[in-house]
Amino acid sequence: MNTKEERHYKIVDIIQHQRISRQEELLEQLLSHGFSLTQATLSRDLKELKVGKVPDSEHGSIYFISSNSNTNHELHGVTAIEFVRDMVLVKCLRGYAGSVAASIDSCEINEIAGTIAGNDTILIILKDHISFDDFRDALLVHFSGIDYLF
């Protein structure tokens, strides 16, 4: 039970069902489930799986799984999306902007030239001649549950 695929599956399972705030906690969980790995291997796995962190009132921050697939995922922590000239402002709960920007970036949305994240705001710079409707449609392909934000 030590294949990379099995390990990745278990990492995702643990993160989706528990509030894990430190790599050491996750490593202990994996070792207790019979996996043999080092901290360095776990760090690489987390990067490959696009694992990020979001603020948590109880644990400070916890891991979450980001995805670059086209299977609609939610943008946790987003409170508003506003079009300003040829840019988009995404307002987030305090501390969420970095992880939301990472989720958006991981999708490699063609309409986006780049993102800049602060603590609670993301600036999205659109490519030339991209309308807000084009951007909204592209974002909705990747993320569900955000229709009400537009």
DRENFI-475012 format. One record per residue (C-alpha): residue in three letters; residue number from 1; x, y, z. Coordinates in steps of 0.5 Angstrom, whole numbers. Layout:
<recs>
REC  mardren  loza      X      Y      Z
REC      ALA   NUM      X      Y      Z
...
</recs>
This chain:
<recs>
REC  mardren  loza      X      Y      Z
REC      MET     1      0      0      0
REC      ASN     2      6      5     -2
REC      THR     3      4      7     -9
REC      LYS     4      4     14    -10
REC      GLU     5     -3     14    -13
REC      GLU     6     -5     11     -7
REC      ARG     7     -2     16     -2
REC      HIS     8     -5     22     -6
REC      TYR     9    -12     19     -5
REC      LYS    10    -11     18      2
REC      ILE    11     -8     25      3
REC      VAL    12    -14     28     -1
REC      ASP    13    -19     23      3
REC      ILE    14    -15     26     10
REC      ILE    15    -15     33      8
REC      GLN    16    -23     33      6
REC      HIS    17    -25     30     12
REC      GLN    18    -21     33     17
REC      ARG    19    -18     39     19
REC      ILE    20    -11     39     18
REC      SER    21     -6     45     20
REC      ARG    22      1     42     20
REC      GLN    23      5     37     15
REC      GLU    24      7     34     21
REC      GLU    25      0     32     23
REC      LEU    26     -2     30     16
REC      LEU    27      5     25     16
REC      GLU    28      3     22     23
REC      GLN    29     -4     20     20
REC      LEU    30     -1     17     13
REC      LEU    31      4     13     18
REC      SER    32     -2     11     22
REC      HIS    33     -5      8     16
REC      GLY    34      1      4     14
REC      PHE    35      4      9      9
REC      SER    36     12     10      9
REC      LEU    37     14     17      7
REC      THR    38     19     22      9
REC      GLN    39     17     30     10
REC      ALA    40     20     32      4
REC      THR    41     16     27      0
REC      LEU    42     10     29      3
REC      SER    43     12     36      1
REC      ARG    44     12     34     -6
REC      ASP    45      6     31     -6
REC      LEU    46      2     37     -3
REC      LYS    47      5     41     -9
REC      GLU    48      3     36    -14
REC      LEU    49     -4     36    -11
REC      LYS    50     -4     43    -11
REC      VAL    51     -6     43     -3
REC      GLY    52     -7     50      0
REC      LYS    53     -9     53      6
REC      VAL    54    -15     57      8
REC      PRO    55    -16     61     15
REC      ASP    56    -20     57     20
REC      SER    57    -22     60     27
REC      GLU    58    -20     54     31
REC      HIS    59    -14     52     28
REC      GLY    60    -11     58     25
REC      SER    61    -11     55     18
REC      ILE    62    -12     48     15
REC      TYR    63    -11     45      9
REC      PHE    64    -15     45      3
REC      ILE    65    -15     41     -4
REC      SER    66    -15     46    -10
REC      SER    67    -16     43    -17
REC      ASN    68    -14     45    -24
REC      SER    69    -19     41    -27
REC      ASN    70    -26     43    -31
REC      THR    71    -30     39    -26
REC      ASN    72    -33     45    -22
REC      HIS    73    -31     47    -15
REC      GLU    74    -32     52    -11
REC      LEU    75    -28     59     -9
REC      HIS    76    -29     59     -2
REC      GLY    77    -28     65      2
REC      VAL    78    -30     70     -4
REC      THR    79    -35     75     -2
REC      ALA    80    -36     79     -9
REC      ILE    81    -33     80    -16
REC      GLU    82    -33     87    -19
REC      PHE    83    -31     89    -26
REC      VAL    84    -27     95    -27
REC      ARG    85    -25     97    -34
REC      ASP    86    -21     91    -36
REC      MET    87    -19     88    -29
REC      VAL    88    -23     84    -24
REC      LEU    89    -23     85    -17
REC      VAL    90    -25     79    -13
REC      LYS    91    -27     81     -5
REC      CYS    92    -25     75      0
REC      LEU    93    -26     74      7
REC      ARG    94    -20     76     11
REC      GLY    95    -14     72      9
REC      TYR    96    -17     68      4
REC      ALA    97    -14     72     -2
REC      GLY    98     -8     68     -3
REC      SER    99    -11     61     -3
REC      VAL   100    -17     63     -8
REC      ALA   101    -12     67    -13
REC      ALA   102     -8     60    -13
REC      SER   103    -14     56    -14
REC      ILE   104    -16     61    -20
REC      ASP   105     -9     61    -23
REC      SER   106     -8     53    -22
REC      CYS   107    -14     53    -27
REC      GLU   108    -10     57    -33
REC      ILE   109    -16     60    -35
REC      ASN   110    -14     63    -42
REC      GLU   111    -18     70    -41
REC      ILE   112    -13     72    -35
REC      ALA   113     -6     75    -36
REC      GLY   114     -5     75    -29
REC      THR   115     -7     75    -21
REC      ILE   116     -4     79    -15
REC      ALA   117     -7     77     -8
REC      GLY   118     -7     81     -2
REC      ASN   119    -10     79      4
REC      ASP   120    -17     80      2
REC      THR   121    -17     82     -5
REC      ILE   122    -15     80    -11
REC      LEU   123    -14     84    -18
REC      ILE   124    -15     80    -24
REC      ILE   125    -12     83    -30
REC      LEU   126    -15     80    -36
REC      LYS   127    -12     79    -43
REC      ASP   128    -13     84    -49
REC      HIS   129    -20     85    -51
REC      ILE   130    -23     80    -46
REC      SER   131    -30     82    -44
REC      PHE   132    -33     81    -37
REC      ASP   133    -38     77    -40
REC      ASP   134    -32     72    -43
REC      PHE   135    -29     72    -36
REC      ARG   136    -35     70    -32
REC      ASP   137    -37     65    -37
REC      ALA   138    -29     62    -37
REC      LEU   139    -30     62    -29
REC      LEU   140    -36     59    -29
REC      VAL   141    -33     53    -33
REC      HIS   142    -28     52    -27
REC      PHE   143    -32     54    -21
REC      SER   144    -39     53    -19
REC      GLY   145    -44     56    -14
REC      ILE   146    -41     63    -15
REC      ASP   147    -47     66    -20
REC      TYR   148    -50     70    -15
REC      LEU   149    -43     74    -14
REC      PHE   150    -44     77    -21
</recs>
